[in-house]
Amino acid sequence: MDPPPVSSHLRSLILSEIQNIGLGGRLQPNSSSSLFRTPIPPDHPLSHLHTLSINSILQAISPRTLQTYWTAWSSFTIFHRTHNLVFPEFSLLSIPSFITYLHHTNSIKPGSIKVYLSGIHFFYKLIHGQQCPNISNPQIFLLIKGLQKTNPPGPDTRQPLTIDLLSICLTTLRSGSFSPNKIRTLDAMFNLAFFGFLRVSEFTTNSNFNPAIHPTFSDLQVVNHDIIRFNIKTSKTDQMKRGHSIFIFNLPTPIQPYQSIALFLRQRKSQITSHLNPLFIDDKNLPASRHWFQKNLTIILNQSGIPTKHFSSHSFRIGAATTAAQRGLSEHQIKMLGRWSSHTFESYVRTDLHHISILLSLNRRVIFHVINHGGSPVQTAVRALQSEQADWRYQVHLSLGRSGPSCPHVIQNPRFGRMVALRLSVHRGLPLSAAGGRGSLWTSVARFPFRTEDILPHP
């Protein structure tokens, strides 16, 4: 698949900026070291190939990143004008001053400053055809690190839209407050976003519709009675634009994602004139944008009685990772489903405070009873869980010592089919510790009086 083209307007801006750059900088641009500053007459036999080479170089950066780099370069221009500097100045005085200017004057966070600096470096390479030694200077790294330490990032407040919340939202959506077409469209988008672990950019548009990069009707197909396949043309982790297929299965769940998406496809098929038409459209028959999706998600959350402050379109991906962890999927499985190549997914898994509160209460009751009254810790754990009157089915394992025997006890609540696995381990002279029964997935929660490695529901 060919990469999506850089917009002609942005391309013209970049080429004009580089070719008309002033010669007042400390390091003079050398036309022989940069294709972008090499004068080629239109009638030159290599003129056409030279133009293609320029275009290919710009294609090395994704359109969205290139737009961000242009924003960084524009800020660099304003910085020079504000301080009466000859543009462009890449000295070891101007680069750190620009960084400090971004942070203290424009209130830009260190993480964004790194991106801006990459943009400035990109333009330097186009102008001079080489790396900028002052941007790569170790003192620049230390400066950004110092800004990060003096202004540490706050906690990620985005909330997960878990399968329970998704069920509530779909119930509200299917109640009929919207038009039938809009209900089917949002229903399919909600299910696809959640069960596909999708980023919002992978199923919506944020610019003029381009069938080469945006989802079309042909990208969503019913494979058979059990599987639907969705083709993702491009994503932030697919820099080479190889594409990726995800699959939605016919699951025995009240949400019925397979049926929802299949019904939408039948509806959309009657509306399209070409398989290259947009997959999802809004109320005005325009390609569904990120803004339109977020606006309607907020409406559904409000109608469902769910606070909207910390929910966004990315909450589907966070909720999918959190639900997968709660269902006991392994690290490898979660990374595969979410197309993560590193442990970044761990930041998406949110701790279920309901689980932790039960464990805290159980831990206190068992320790208090064993220490003050003696008796069986297993029986005490069972009584403690029963007294919680929780809507869960618990399987409790008690291990005496590090290699002692294990005694399973099960508490069932017939009204619910969910179950959480919990192993209570008694070590000599130590308080009880709680850990999941299917391997470690979550990191330790140090602020609690016991070690919580993971709390994973059995399927």
N, C-alpha and C positions, 0 to 999 in steps of 0.2 A: 504494500500500500504506500503510495506517495505521501510525503508529509504534507500537512495543511500549509497553504501558502501564507506568507507574511503579507499583511494588507499593503496594497500599493501606496497608500498614503503614508504609512509609517516607514516604509522602505524609502520613499522619496525624502522624508524628513531626515532620516539617518544619513543617506548619501549626501544630501545637500549640506548637512552640518559638518560632515567629515571633510568634504572636498573644499569647503569654504572656510575651514578653520583658520584662525589667525596664526601668524608666525611669531607671536611675541612670547611664547612659552620658553622656559629655560632649555628644554630639549626640542630642537627644531625637527619637525617631521621630515622624514626622508622619503621622497617619492619612490625611490628604488626599493624600499623595504616594505611597502604597503601597496597591495593591489588597489585599495580604495583611493589612493592618491596618485596612482600611475596614470598620466594623461594618455588616453588612447583615442586617436581620431576615429570618427564614425566609419570612414572608409578603410580602416586598417583590417587586414585579413583575419586578425584574431579578435576583432571587436566583439563579435557575437559570443565567442567562447568566453571572453573576458566578462561580459555581462552575466552569462550563466554561472561563472565562477563566483561572482559577487553575490548572486541570488542564493547559491548553495551555502555560502558562508553564513548568510543571515538565517538560513533554514536550520543551522546547527542549534539555534536557540528557539525554544517554543514561542509562539506568538504572544502568549500571556507574559512570559518572562521578558521577552523583548520589549513589551510595552512598559513593564516595571523598570527595565534598564533605561528606557527613554525618560521616564519620570525622574529617575536618579540623576540623569544627565542634566535635565532641566533644573533640578535643585542645585546641581553643581554650578550651573550658569548663574543662577540667582545669587549664590554665595559669592561668586566673583564680583558681580555688580554691586552687591551690598558693601563689600569691603574694598572696592576700587582696585581690584587685581586684574592684571592682564590675563585674558582667557585664552587657552586653559593653562593653569599652573598646577603641575604635578610634583612640586617639591616636597621635601620632608617637613616643611613648615606648613604648607597649605593643606596637605592630606589630613593630618591629625586635627588641624583647625577646623576643617570641613566636618569631620566626625563629631567634634565637640559642639560645633554649630548646630548640627542636626539634632543632637541630644538635648542641649540646653535651650536652644531657641525654638526649634520645631517640635520638641517633645517626642522625638522618634525613639523607639525602643532599640536596645542593642541588637536584637535579632534582625530587625528591619534595616538597621545600619549596615549589617553585614551584606545584606542583599544590595543595598545602594552601592556599597563599595565594590561589589562584584560588577555592577553596572558600569561604574567609572572605569574599572579595569578593562572591561569589555571594549569600551570606546577607545581606551588607550591602545589596546592591541590593534584595533582597526586603523588608528591614526599612524602609529609608529611601527606596527608589525612585529612587536616584541613585548615581553613582560615588563611591567612597571616595577623597578626595584624598590621604590619608596612605598608602594602599596603593599608589597610583600615583606617590608621591613618588620622584624620581630617586635619593635616598639608599637607598631600599629595593633598587633595582636594583643599586646599587654594593655593598651589603651581600651580596647573593646572589652577585654576581660575585667578591667577595673570598673567600667561602666556597669557591667553585669552584676558585679559584687555590690556596688553601691546602690543599685536599683534592681534587686532580684525580681524575677517574674512572679506574679501572683499565681494562686492555684487555678487550675482549669475548672471553671465553674459550669461548663457545659454538662447538661444532664443526659443520661442515656434514655432513649425511647425503647424500653425493653418490650418483650413480647406481651407482657401484661398490659402495659400502656398502649401498645399498638392495638391490642384487642379492643380496648375502650374507645380509642379514636375511630377504629373501623366501625364499631357499633354506632357511634354518633354519626359518622359519615353516611352509613347505609340507612339511617333513619329517614332520609329523604328531604333534607333542608336545601339541597342543591338540585340542579337539573339532572336528569338521568345520565346524560353524556358526561357531565362534570363529575358525578359520583363515580362512574365506572373508570374515568381517567385517573382521578386521585386515588381511588382504591387500588388500581394497578400500580401506580407510582409508589404508594406507600409500601405495598408488598414487595415490589421489585427492589426498592431502596433498602428495605430491612433484610430480606432473605438473600439478597445479592451482596450485602456488605458494601453498598455503593457510596461513592462520593457524589455530591449533588451535581458536580460538573460532568459526571458520566452519563446522566440521563436528562439533563436540561441544557438550555443554551444561555449564553451571556453575551452574545453578539449576533451579528447577522447569521442566519442559518446557513450552514455549509454541510451538505450531505457527506463530505469527505471526513468530517470530524465529529459531527453531531449525530445522535441516534435517528435512524430512519425506520420506517415500517419493516423493512427487510431484516433489520437487526434483531427483531424479536420473533421467534419462530416456535411453533409447537412441534416437537420432535416426534412424540408419540403420546399415548394416554397417560404417561407418567412423568414426562420431562418437557420443560420449556427451556429453550436456549436463548440467552441474550448476548449479543456481540458488542463488546466495548471497543470502540475504534481507537481511542486515545485516553490516556490518564497521566497524572503527574509522575507516576512511577514507571511509565512505559515511554521512555524518551525516544526509543527507536521506532515507535508507532507500529509495533508488531500486532497489536490487537490482542484481545483476550475474551474467552467465552466463559460465561457463568451459567449455572443450571438451576432452575427452579423445579422442585420435585412435587409430586402429588402427595402431600403429607396428610396423615389422618389428624387434622387439627381443625377446630371450629373456624379458624381464620380463613382456611382454604385459599392459600396463595395461588396455587395452580389454577383453580377454577376462576378466581378473580381476574387473573391475567388473560386466560383463554377467552373469557367473556369480553374483555376489553378488545382483544384482537379481532373478534368477530364484528364488534361494533365499528372499530376503526377501518376494517377492510372495506366496509360499505361506504366509507367517506373518502378514501384516497383515490387519486387519479394515477399515481405512480408509486412503485415500491420505494422510491427515493424521497417520498413525502416525509415530513417530520413524524416521528413516532407519537409524541404527545403534543397536543395543542391546547391552548387556553380558551377562555370564553369568547375571544374575538377571532378564533380560528388561526391564531398565530402560534409559532413554535413556543412551547411552554418554557418560560424562563425561570431562572433561579429565584428571582424576586416573586414571580407569580406563585411558585411552589411554596416558598416560605410564608407568603401572605396567607395562603389557604391553610397551611399547617397551623399557623397561629389561630385562625378562626376555629378550626376543629378542636384544638386544645382548649380554647376558651369555652366552647360549647360543651366540652367533656368535663369541665370543672377542674382542669389541670393547669396550674400556674405556668405561664408561658415565658417567664423571664429568662430562664437558663436553657431553654430548648431552641434548637435551630435545625436546619435541614441536615446538619452533620450528626444530629442526635440519633438518626437511624443507624448509622455506621457504628457509633459508640454503643448503642443499645444492642446491636447484633453481636458485637464482641463480648459485651457483658453477659448477655443471655447464653452465648455459647460456653462461656466459662462456668456459668451456673449449671449448665446441663452436663458438665463434666468432660467437654472436649479437650483434647490435648493441645499443647502449645503449637505443635506442628499443624494440627488440623485447623486451628484458629488462624494461623498465619497463612495457610493455603486458601482458606475461604475468603479472607480479607485481602489477599494478595500483598501481604507484608513480607519484606525480605529481611527484616531485622526484628528486634524485640520492641519496636515502637508500639506494637499492639498492646503491650502491657499497660501503657498509659490510658488506653481506652477502656480497660476493664475497671468498672466502678465497684467498690465494696458495698455489699448489701447490708445496710445497717440493721435490718430486721433480723438477719442471721446472727450478726454479732451481738445484738442485745440479748437474744436467747442464750447464746453461748456464755455471755457474761453472767447472766442470772443463774444458769445451770452450774457454772463453775463455782460460784459463791455458795450455792446451796449444798452441793456435794461436799466441798471442802469443810464447810461448817458442820455438817452432819457427821462426817467421818471423824473429824478431830474431836468434837465435843460429845458425840453420842456413840461412836463406833458403828458397827454394822457393815453391811455390804454397800460399797460405792455404786455397784450396778443397780441395786434396788433403789438407792437414793436418786440416781440419775433418772431412772424410769419414772419415779414419783414426781421428780422436779419437772420433767417434760410433760407429764400428764397434767400437772397443775397449771402449766402455761396455757393450756387450752388453745394451742396454736393450730392453724389450719395446715398442718404439714404431717407427713408420716416419717418418723425418724427411725433410723437404724443406728444403734449405739454399740460401739465396740469398746470393751474395757481391756487394756493390756496392763498386766502387773509386772513391772520391771521392763527392761529394754527387750528382753527376749521371752517374756512370760506368755502364758496361754491367753487366748483371746476368747471372750464370751459374748456373742452377739445377742442383743435384745432388740425387739422391734416394737414400736408403738405405732398404731395405725389410726388414721382418721378416715372413715369410709367415704366422707364427702369429697375428699380431694385425692388425686392420684399422684401428687408430687411427693418427693422424698428427698431428704438431705442426709448425706452420710457423715457421721461424726465419730471420731475415735477419741475417747477420753483415756489418756495415759497417765498412770500414777507412778512417779519416780520417787525414790526414797529421799525425803527431806525437801522435795520440790512441790510446788502447786501443780494442779492439773493443767495439762496442755491440750489444746484442741487442734486436730488436724484432719484434713479430708482423707477419705479412704481410697482415693484413686490417684495418688501421686501429687507432688507439689506443683502448683501452678501460680498461686498468688504469693507475693513476698510477705515477709513477716510484718505484722502490725505492732510496732514496738510500744505504742502508747497504751496498749491494753495489758492487764496484769498476767496474761498468759500468751503463749506463742500461737498465732493463727497463721498457719502456712497456706491453707486454703479451705474453703467451704464449698464443696461441689455437690449439687444434686445429682442423683443417679437418673439415667434416662427412664 
